[in-house]
Amino acid sequence: MTEESTKTTGGPQGPTPAQPTVIHEGLPTQLPDIDPEETSEWLGSFDAMLESSGRERARYVMLRLLERAREQSVGVPALRSTDYINTIPSDREPWFPGDEDIERRIRAFIRWNAAVMVSSANRKGLEVGGHIATYQSSASLYEVGFNHFFRGKDHPGGGDQVFIQGHASPGIYARAFLEGRLTEEQLFRFRQEVQHGVGQGISSYPHPRLMPDFWEFPTVSMGLTGINSIYQARFNRYLQNRGIKDTSDQRVWAFLGDGEMGEPESLGAIRVAAREELDNLVWVVNCNLQQLDGPVTGNGKVIQELESNFRGAGWNVIKVIWGREWDQLLAKDVDGVLVNKMNSTPDGQFQTYSVETGAYVRENFFGSDPRLRKMVEQMSDEQIRKLPRGGHDYRKVYAAFDAATKTVGQPTVILAHTIKGWTIDALEGKNATHQMKKLTMADLKKFRDRLLLPISDKELEATYEQTGAAPFFNPGPESAEIEYMMERRKQLGGPLPQRRVEFKPLTLPGDKVYSELKQGSGKNKIASTMATVRLLKDWMRDPEIGKRIVPIAPDEYRTFGMDAMFPSAKVYNPGGQQYESVDRKLLLSYKESAQGQLLHEGISEAGALASATAAGTAYATHGEPMIPFYIFYSMFGFQRTGDSIWAMADMMGRGFLIGATAGRTTLTGEGLQHADGHSPLLAATNPAVVHYDPAFAYEVSHIMQSGLERMYGTSEEHPHGENVIFYLTVYNEPVSQPKEPEGVDVEGILKGIHQVSTAEGEGPKVRLLASGVGFPWVEEAARILKEDWGVNADTWSVTSWNELARDAIDAEQWSLNHPGETPRTPYVTEKLSASNGPVIAVSDYMRAVPLQIARWVPDDYRVLGADGFGFADTRPAARRFFQIDAQSVVVQALQALAEAGEIDAALVKKAFDTYRIDDPTATKGIMQEGGDA
C-alpha cells in the first residue's frame, strides 16, 4: 500500500477515498466483505502502526503476516521479489563440513593459474584472447560445487551433468591442471589447437567436439545453457519414467551470467522446468552486475528482476547477496533502514562502490542516514571497503547449494552477487574488465600478494623474462591442498567435467523392415512425409530399437499424420493424463502418460531441438543410445534453431531431423513465412549435418537405414558410431511412388545422385537433374521434350546436392595435398561423364542449392530455382511464377541445345510462346492434389 493510499486527497474528480476499495496484486477483489467492522479495525490498526512506527516497521509486519499466512496454508499470492538480502538467514545456515582454510588456498591456486593462462595467451606475438574476469568472480561458486556437490561419472547414482559458463573455462582448466588431468604445457597452449599438433593445445571454451574426453556441454552461444539444461533435466526424468535408466540420483547444474539472462533462450523455457517439477535442476546465476561493456541494469536491480521472473514462473529462488561480515550490521538494523538502503541502491552504484575507497562508501552508502552512519562508526574505512558480496563467501554459497539440493518439487535458481574480476586489483569491477586480457608485472605481484602465494619476485620476473608470462603454480601431488581436492573428488565420484562414451551396441533392424517402402504406392499417391513416418512406425515396433526411438514434434503430430501414435505410444507427461480428453471416444484420441514415448513440445521449436539434443547425446551422457526423430516444418528448423543445431553438433549429438512440408512451392496457401527455399544451404554450413532431399519412398528407406547404421551401428572407421546428424527434407504433396527398380544404384542414392531413366533413340540429348518433389517435373519435362520436340532426356534423382558438393571439395583437397599423384575425380563428375548433353537442374529451392556442384559438372550446366520470397497460391501457379515447372524445364533445355547449335533457336521462342512460362495466369485452370498442411 502506497503512502498516498492512506490519505484523502482532492482533485478535479473529487476526493479520493481514504481506504481504497480495490486491492490488486492478485488478491480476490471480487469477494464481498462479510464483516466490514472487523475489516475497518484491521485497517485502522495498520494505519496507527504506520503513523507511530513508520513505513519500515509497517513493511516488516506486513511481510511477517504474509509469511505466517503461507505457513498456515492461507491462499495469498507469493511476493514476486523479496528484500535485497540473503534468502537464508545466518541462523539457518548449515554446518560447513569442509576445511575452509585449505579450500581457500585451493581457490587461490586455481585463480592464479587461470589468470596466468589467459595472460600468457596474450603475450607479444601470440595474442589469441581469452577472459580473465568471469572466473575470478565465480571461483567460490564453482569450488563449493567441486568440493561438496558435483557428482562425477563414477558416483553410484550415475553422476551430475554440469553446464559450465563458457567464459569461466580458464578456471576449469586450472583446476584440471592441479588434478593432473592437464599439463603445464597444455595450459601454456591455451587457444592454440593446431599449431603444436592437433590435440596438443586446449580450446577457448567448452567444446566437446574439440576436447571429446573433457567437455560435455558447449555453453558459449549465450542463452543455450538455459534451455538446454532444462530439457536435459527433463530428459533425465523421461529416461527414468520410461524405465530406460534410473536417473533419480542425478542432478543438472547450470552456471549462467546475469547479462546472459537477457537472451530469450535463457528465460524462455523456465515455466517448463516449474510445470514438470524438475527438482533435479539447479541454476547458479553469477550476478556480477556487469556485461561486456557496462552494467547489466545500471539504473535497476537485476537480481530483483530475475527473482521476480523465476518466482512468477514457479521456481525456488535463493539469493546470496551479502557475505558474513554484513550479518552483524543487519542484526543492528532494527528499523530496516539498512535493508531499505540495500533495496533502493541501483546496480550501477553498487559497481561504483566496488572500485571506490572505504571513505567513499562510508559517505555515500552509509552517510545518507545517521542511523546507517552509526552502524559503521566502529569500522575502519578499510573494513568498510572489504565488506564482501555473498557470492564470494564460501559458507553463504554452501548454504545455498545445500538448500537447493534439498528442495522438492521445484527447480532452484541461486542468484549470487559477485564482483567481476574479484581479487585482481587491475580488473576488479571495472567496465572494461571483460576486454582486459593481459596482466602487467605490477598487476601480477599485487595479485600474488592478495592470494598469499609463495612465488618470489625473482621467480616471477625470471619466468616473465623468459616466456613473456608468469609461472604457473602447483604445490605438488603430495601437498595437503592437492591431496584434499583429490580426496573430495574421489568421494564425489571422480573428476569433472568429463565426457565418457561407454558404447552399448544396438541390434539394428534387418532389411525386412525397409521392404514396404520399396514396393511403391501402386495406384495411390503418397507424400514423402507419409513414407518417412510409415518407416518410423515400423522402427518403433522393432523389439530392439523401438523403445529407444524418441519422436519429437512442436505441436504438429497431426500435421504429419502421426496422430495414430497417440493411443499406443502416448504423449509423455510426468503427471499422466488427469482429465478426460475431448476426443476420448475417437479411435485416435489424444492420450498422455508418464511412460509416454512421444515428446510433444507445444509451439516451441527451440524446446524441441533441446529435447533432440538431450536424446541425441544420451549415448555419452547416460551410456544409453537414444534415437531422436524430430519432425518439424522445414522453414522453422535451421532458420530458427540453427544455433542450437550447431551446439548439438558440438556435443556430437546424433539423430534424425526431418524438415517436413519442405520446399518453396509445396506448402501451398501458407505463404511467405512458411515457404522453405533455402534450408539445404543452411544445413550445408554445419559440418556434422548430412542432408538428403529424397524424391522416392525407396530412396527414403535406403537413406534412413544408412543413417541408423552410421550413427548407431559399428564400422572399422567408427567403432562407436559416427557423430553425424541426418537431415531429411520431405514433402506434403502426394505423388506416385514407383517400385524400387531392379539393380537400383544404392551407392548413388547414398552418395547423392543416381540415374532413374535413360533416353533411347537418335536426336539431341539433355540430362535432367532434380531432387525431392522436383523429380516429377523433370519426368514430365522428359516426356514433353520427346513427344513434342524430338529431344531425348535422361533423368537423374539428386538425393543430396550437399553431399555431392562435399565429396567434390574433399576430392580437390586430397589432390591439393597429394601433388604428383593422379587427382581424385569427384563423384558427380564421374557419374555424369558417362553420358553427354547439356545438364538442366531443378529443385524446389533457390538456385544456390544445385549451384553448389556447378564447378564439377562436366558439361553446360543450367539451373532453375525458386529464388525470392514465397507466397500463397496453388502449386502450379507458384511453380510457373518461379519457372521451375515441367514447361520451364523444357524451355531451358531447348535453349541450352540451341546455344550449343544442336537445334534451331526459333524452337525456343515457339516453346516459350506455347507454354507462357512467364505468365502464372496460364495455370489458373490447373487443378492440384493434396491441400495445405
C-alpha positions, -999 to 999 in steps of 0.1 A, spaced: 0 0 0 15 33 -10 17 64 12 -8 82 -10 -34 55 -5 -37 62 32 -47 98 28 -77 117 14 -66 140 -14 -86 163 -35 -86 168 -73 -106 175 -103 -127 144 -98 -133 150 -62 -118 134 -30 -101 100 -31 -115 75 -5 -92 71 25 -94 33 22 -92 20 -14 -120 -3 -24 -99 -23 -48 -70 -44 -37 -48 -56 -66 -16 -77 -70 -36 -108 -73 -58 -107 -42 -95 -115 -46 -111 -81 -52 -145 -96 -61 -152 -112 -27 -178 -94 -5 -168 -80 29 -187 -102 53 -176 -82 84 -169 -46 75 -165 -36 111 -137 -61 117 -120 -51 84 -121 -15 95 -105 -24 128 -76 -42 110 -71 -13 86 -72 12 115 -46 -8 134 -24 -8 103 -28 30 99 -19 36 136 12 14 133 23 33 102 18 66 119 36 57 151 64 34 138 70 44 102 69 27 69 98 4 75 81 -11 106 48 -14 87 65 -31 59 82 -56 82 50 -65 99 32 -70 66 59 -93 54 57 -114 86 19 -116 82 23 -129 47 49 -154 58 26 -166 86 -3 -168 62 17 -191 39 27 -212 70 -9 -216 78 -18 -225 42 -39 -194 37 -41 -188 0 -24 -155 -6 -2 -148 -35 36 -151 -31 57 -120 -33 73 -115 -67 105 -103 -50 119 -101 -15 143 -78 2 178 -73 -12 193 -96 14 203 -133 16 174 -157 14 189 -179 40 195 -160 73 227 -167 92 210 -186 120 197 -211 94 229 -218 77 240 -254 79 273 -266 94 301 -264 68 317 -298 65 349 -289 48 382 -272 57 375 -236 47 412 -225 51 426 -253 28 398 -247 3 406 -210 3 442 -219 -7 430 -242 -34 409 -214 -48 439 -191 -47 460 -216 -67 432 -220 -93 426 -183 -95 463 -177 -102 467 -203 -128 435 -193 -146 446 -157 -149 482 -166 -158 469 -189 -186 449 -162 -202 476 -135 -197 502 -158 -212 480 -165 -242 482 -128 -249 519 -124 -248 535 -104 -276 535 -123 -309 506 -146 -298 476 -126 -285 449 -151 -290 425 -136 -265 406 -151 -235 387 -140 -205 401 -135 -170 374 -117 -151 345 -141 -152 361 -170 -134 376 -147 -108 340 -136 -99 327 -171 -98 356 -191 -83 338 -197 -50 306 -208 -68 325 -235 -87 347 -246 -59 318 -252 -35 304 -274 -61 335 -292 -70 344 -299 -33 310 -307 -20 282 -312 -45 291 -321 -81 290 -359 -85 313 -375 -111 308 -403 -135 318 -430 -110 292 -420 -85 268 -449 -78 239 -427 -90 255 -420 -124 269 -385 -118 257 -350 -123 256 -330 -156 273 -296 -152 269 -268 -177 299 -245 -170 297 -209 -180 318 -206 -212 339 -176 -202 349 -193 -169 367 -221 -188 402 -210 -177 393 -217 -141 382 -252 -150 414 -259 -169 434 -245 -140 416 -270 -116 422 -299 -141 459 -289 -141 461 -293 -103 443 -326 -106 469 -338 -131 444 -340 -159 461 -313 -180 498 -305 -182 515 -271 -178 524 -273 -214 487 -276 -224 479 -245 -202 506 -226 -220 490 -236 -253 456 -222 -244 437 -213 -276 464 -229 -298 448 -260 -310 466 -269 -342 500 -251 -344 516 -275 -319 497 -305 -334 461 -314 -332 450 -321 -296 482 -306 -281 466 -274 -270 432 -266 -253 401 -250 -267 390 -215 -259 356 -226 -244 338 -258 -236 337 -276 -269 331 -314 -267 339 -319 -303 374 -303 -298 381 -320 -265 359 -351 -265 371 -366 -233 369 -334 -213 340 -311 -221 304 -325 -220 283 -294 -228 290 -264 -251 279 -232 -234 293 -202 -252 265 -194 -275 248 -173 -249 214 -184 -238 216 -220 -249 228 -232 -215 194 -222 -200 171 -240 -224 194 -270 -229 199 -276 -192 161 -275 -187 154 -301 -214 184 -322 -202 169 -324 -167 135 -332 -183 150 -359 -205 166 -374 -174 131 -378 -160 119 -391 -193 145 -419 -192 135 -426 -156 98 -427 -162 101 -449 -193 123 -474 -174 153 -470 -196 177 -457 -168 175 -448 -131 184 -411 -131 168 -404 -97 202 -396 -81 215 -373 -109 212 -336 -109 217 -310 -136 237 -279 -126 238 -249 -150 260 -218 -145 250 -187 -162 257 -150 -161 233 -122 -153 240 -105 -186 233 -138 -204 199 -139 -189 189 -112 -214 190 -139 -242 154 -151 -249 165 -187 -247 177 -182 -211 143 -175 -197 121 -188 -225 116 -223 -211 117 -217 -173 80 -224 -170 86 -259 -184 110 -267 -156 85 -255 -130 55 -272 -146 73 -305 -147 86 -300 -111 122 -305 -121 138 -305 -87 168 -323 -103 178 -289 -118 198 -261 -102 208 -229 -119 235 -207 -105 234 -172 -119 267 -153 -114 253 -118 -108 284 -97 -111 261 -69 -124 283 -65 -155 281 -74 -191 307 -69 -218 305 -31 -219 290 -19 -187 263 -27 -161 236 -52 -169 210 -28 -155 227 3 -142 195 20 -131 178 -12 -119 185 -43 -98 190 -73 -120 189 -97 -90 154 -84 -80 143 -85 -116 154 -121 -120 139 -131 -87 105 -118 -99 109 -138 -132 117 -170 -115 92 -167 -86 65 -159 -111 74 -190 -131 73 -212 -100 109 -217 -92 125 -219 -58 147 -187 -56 177 -184 -33 196 -151 -32 232 -150 -20 239 -113 -19 260 -104 12 289 -120 29 291 -129 66 306 -96 75 273 -80 68 254 -102 93 262 -81 124 252 -49 105 219 -64 95 214 -76 131 216 -40 142 191 -29 116 161 -28 140 141 -4 119 150 -16 84 170 14 73 199 -7 61 177 -31 42 159 -1 27 192 13 15 201 -20 0 167 -22 -17 170 13 -31 206 14 -43 208 6 -81 233 -18 -96 253 9 -113 260 24 -79 270 -9 -63 295 -13 -92 309 21 -82 312 11 -46 332 -20 -57 360 2 -71 359 31 -46 376 37 -13 360 28 21 357 65 28 336 69 -3 314 40 6 310 54 42 300 88 29 277 77 0 262 45 12 261 47 50 263 85 52 228 92 39 212 84 72 225 90 108 213 55 118 234 40 90 264 61 98 262 49 135 262 12 124 297 15 110 312 41 133 335 15 148 347 2 115 377 15 97 375 26 60 394 -5 50 369 -27 68 341 -10 50 358 -13 16 362 -51 22 326 -58 31 321 -87 7 294 -98 -18 277 -130 -9 289 -149 -40 325 -147 -26 316 -161 8 321 -198 9 297 -205 37 269 -185 22 273 -203 -11 275 -237 6 242 -229 24 225 -220 -9 238 -252 -27 228 -273 3 193 -259 3 190 -263 -35 198 -300 -33 171 -305 -6 143 -287 -24 115 -310 -35 90 -303 -63 107 -272 -78 137 -263 -98 160 -239 -79 179 -208 -91 207 -193 -70 213 -156 -76 248 -149 -64 260 -114 -61 297 -111 -71 322 -87 -84 337 -93 -119 375 -97 -117 374 -103 -79 409 -105 -63 426 -89 -93 431 -52 -84 437 -42 -120 404 -57 -132 380 -57 -102 346 -42 -110 358 -21 -140 336 -17 -171 364 -27 -194 372 -59 -174 358 -83 -200 382 -70 -227 413 -69 -204 434 -99 -214 468 -93 -200 484 -85 -166 515 -64 -162 543 -74 -139 530 -49 -113 495 -64 -116 508 -99 -111 527 -90 -80 496 -74 -64 475 -104 -74 501 -128 -60 502 -109 -27 465 -108 -24 463 -146 -29 492 -152 -5 511 -173 -29 547 -185 -22 561 -172 -55 592 -149 -52 597 -117 -72 628 -133 -86 610 -164 -99 581 -142 -112 605 -119 -131 627 -146 -144 598 -166 -159 582 -134 -173 615 -125 -190 620 -160 -204 584 -168 -216 566 -134 -216 542 -148 -189 542 -155 -152 549 -191 -139 521 -215 -132 518 -227 -96 514 -262 -84 523 -272 -49 527 -309 -60 506 -340 -56 517 -347 -21 508 -312 -8 479 -310 17 458 -289 -8 461 -313 -37 455 -344 -16 424 -327 -1 409 -317 -35 417 -352 -50 401 -369 -20 370 -347 -23 366 -356 -60 371 -393 -52 343 -392 -26 321 -375 -51 327 -399 -80 357 -387 -99 368 -356 -119 345 -332 -137 340 -321 -163 344 -354 -181 328 -368 -212 327 -406 -213 314 -429 -240 307 -464 -229 294 -478 -261 264 -500 -260 259 -517 -294 224 -520 -307 209 -548 -328 196 -528 -357 166 -539 -378 173 -560 -409 163 -553 -445 128 -566 -440 116 -535 -422 125 -514 -452 109 -536 -478 74 -520 -477 87 -486 -489 105 -503 -517 72 -517 -531 59 -483 -542 24 -469 -538 7 -486 -567 -22 -466 -579 -22 -444 -548 -2 -413 -543 16 -406 -510 38 -378 -499 74 -384 -489 65 -373 -454 40 -401 -451 66 -426 -463 91 -414 -437 65 -416 -409 55 -451 -420 91 -463 -416 93 -446 -382 62 -466 -371 79 -498 -382 110 -489 -363 90 -482 -332 76 -517 -334 111 -532 -335 118 -552 -303 154 -540 -301 154 -503 -310 117 -495 -307 119 -482 -271 149 -461 -280 132 -440 -306 123 -406 -293 97 -390 -315 96 -352 -311 73 -326 -326 64 -290 -318 26 -293 -319 25 -308 -353 20 -345 -349 -14 -344 -366 0 -323 -394 25 -351 -402 0 -379 -399 14 -391 -366 -18 -390 -346 -21 -427 -350 7 -430 -325 -13 -413 -297 -32 -443 -284 -3 -467 -285 30 -447 -279 12 -419 -260 24 -384 -253 49 -381 -224 37 -362 -194 52 -369 -160 19 -362 -144 0 -386 -166 -34 -376 -180 -56 -361 -153 -85 -351 -175 -109 -367 -199 -97 -359 -234 -123 -341 -256 -117 -368 -283 -116 -397 -259 -143 -416 -279 -124 -415 -311 -101 -442 -322 -71 -418 -324 -77 -399 -292 -50 -378 -276 -35 -397 -247 -8 -387 -222 11 -409 -199 41 -407 -175 55 -436 -196 47 -419 -229 72 -421 -257 62 -390 -278 77 -357 -268 51 -331 -276 68 -297 -272 40 -274 -279 48 -244 -301 85 -243 -293 110 -254 -320 137 -243 -296 124 -266 -269 120 -295 -294 156 -291 -306 168 -290 -270 150 -323 -264 166 -337 -296 200 -327 -283 194 -344 -249 182 -375 -266 209 -375 -293 237 -372 -267 223 -398 -242 248 -424 -256 275 -403 -239 258 -385 -210 240 -417 -199 255 -446 -217 221 -452 -233 219 -447 -271 186 -430 -278 174 -421 -313 157 -387 -317 133 -383 -346 125 -346 -346 100 -337 -373 91 -300 -380 81 -275 -406 114 -273 -425 112 -235 -426 113 -234 -388 143 -257 -384 177 -244 -394 164 -209 -399 150 -207 -364 172 -230 -344 204 -232 -364 224 -221 -334 211 -249 -313 219 -274 -341 255 -262 -340 255 -268 -303 241 -303 -309 268 -309 -334 295 -297 -309 281 -322 -284 284 -349 -311 247 -355 -310 231 -380 -333 197 -385 -346 172 -376 -373 160 -341 -381 130 -343 -405 122 -310 -423 87 -317 -434 64 -296 -456 96 -287 -473 101 -266 -504 92 -231 -515 61 -241 -536 49 -273 -519 33 -260 -488 6 -241 -507 -15 -215 -491 7 -208 -461 27 -181 -478 60 -164 -473 69 -173 -438 63 -210 -443 80 -213 -477 114 -230 -473 136 -225 -503 169 -224 -485 172 -249 -456 196 -272 -475 220 -243 -478 218 -236 -441 223 -273 -434 254 -273 -457 271 -248 -433 271 -274 -405 298 -300 -410 280 -326 -389 248 -325 -408 242 -350 -436 213 -336 -457 192 -356 -482 163 -345 -503 147 -378 -515 122 -380 -543 110 -416 -538 99 -437 -509 125 -463 -518 152 -436 -515 139 -427 -481 142 -464 -470 179 -466 -480 188 -432 -465 171 -439 -432 187 -473 -430 221 -457 -438 216 -431 -411 207 -456 -385 237 -478 -393 261 -449 -395 251 -433 -362 241 -463 -341 260 -492 -358 297 -501 -358 323 -499 -385 360 -502 -387 364 -464 -390 337 -456 -364 336 -485 -339 313 -464 -316 291 -450 -343 295 -418 -363 289 -384 -348 266 -370 -375 231 -358 -377 208 -368 -406 186 -341 -420 159 -351 -445 136 -327 -463 103 -343 -471 71 -330 -486 33 -329 -481 24 -333 -518 11 -367 -527 29 -382 -557 31 -416 -573 58 -437 -556 74 -462 -580 86 -496 -570 123 -498 -565 139 -508 -598 159 -539 -601 196 -533 -596 190 -498 -582 221 -478 -576 222 -478 -538 256 -463 -537 244 -434 -559 214 -428 -536 236 -425 -506 264 -405 -523 239 -381 -537 229 -389 -573 216 -419 -593 201 -422 -628 164 -431 -630 158 -433 -667 179 -434 -699 165 -419 -731 166 -441 -762 167 -431 -799 185 -406 -821 185 -369 -818 195 -341 -795 200 -351 -759 199 -335 -725 202 -346 -689 176 -335 -664 185 -335 -627 160 -329 -599 157 -335 -562 128 -342 -539 94 -331 -551 110 -317 -582 116 -351 -598 80 -353 -613 87 -320 -631 117 -334 -649 99 -367 -656 71 -347 -672 96 -325 -690 114 -355 -704 80 -367 -719 72 -334 -734 107 -330 -749 105 -364 -765 69 -362 -778 68 -325 -788 103 -316 -797 122 -347 -806 147 -343 -777 159 -373 -757 163 -367 -719 180 -388 -693 166 -382 -658 186 -382 -626 175 -381 -590 198 -360 -569 192 -372 -533 218 -347 -520 233 -316 -536 251 -310 -503 268 -344 -502 279 -342 -538 295 -308 -531 312 -321 -500 326 -351 -519 339 -328 -546 355 -305 -522 371 -334 -504 384 -347 -537 400 -313 -546 415 -311 -511 430 -345 -514 445 -336 -548 460 -304 -533 477 -324 -506 490 -352 -530 509 -334 -557 523 -356 -583 496 -383 -578 466 -388 -601 439 -363 -589 407 -377 -575 376 -373 -595 345 -360 -577 316 -385 -576 292 -362 -595 318 -357 -623 323 -394 -626 286 -402 -628 278 -375 -654 308 -382 -675 293 -414 -688 268 -395 -709 267 -362 -727 244 -332 -735 235 -301 -715 226 -306 -679 195 -289 -665 190 -290 -627 159 -280 -608 146 -282 -572 120 -266 -550 148 -245 -536 168 -214 -546 193 -218 -574 222 -217 -550 213 -252 -538 220 -270 -571 247 -245 -580 269 -260 -552 280 -286 -577 284 -264 -608 322 -265 -608 323 -302 -611 295 -308 -637 315 -317 -669 292 -301 -694 270 -270 -699 251 -267 -666 218 -247 -663 199 -243 -630 163 -234 -623 153 -225 -588 127 -208 -565 146 -176 -557 128 -149 -538 100 -148 -513 73 -174 -512 36 -166 -514 2 -183 -512 -13 -199 -543 -17 -233 -559 14 -253 -566 11 -250 -604 8 -212 -601 38 -209 -578 59 -231 -599 51 -212 -631 59 -180 -612 93 -193 -602 98 -210 -636 106 -244 -621 77 -265 -635 80 -290 -663 73 -265 -690 100 -242 -677 124 -271 -677 115 -278 -713 122 -243 -725 155 -242 -705 166 -275 -721 157 -262 -756 176 -230 -750 207 -249 -739 205 -271 -771 200 -241 -793 230 -223 -778 250 -255 -784 239 -254 -821 220 -287 -819 185 -272 -826 171 -242 -843 168 -212 -820 134 -205 -833 121 -236 -815 130 -220 -781 108 -189 -789 80 -212 -801 81 -232 -769 82 -201 -748 51 -187 -765 34 -220 -764 38 -226 -726 38 -190 -715 63 -198 -688 65 -161 -679 27 -159 -671 14 -176 -639 -22 -168 -650 -18 -195 -676 -21 -221 -648 -53 -209 -632 -73 -238 -646 -49 -265 -635 -61 -285 -605 -38 -297 -577 -38 -327 -555 -34 -326 -517 -42 -295 -499 -22 -275 -474 -5 -289 -443 
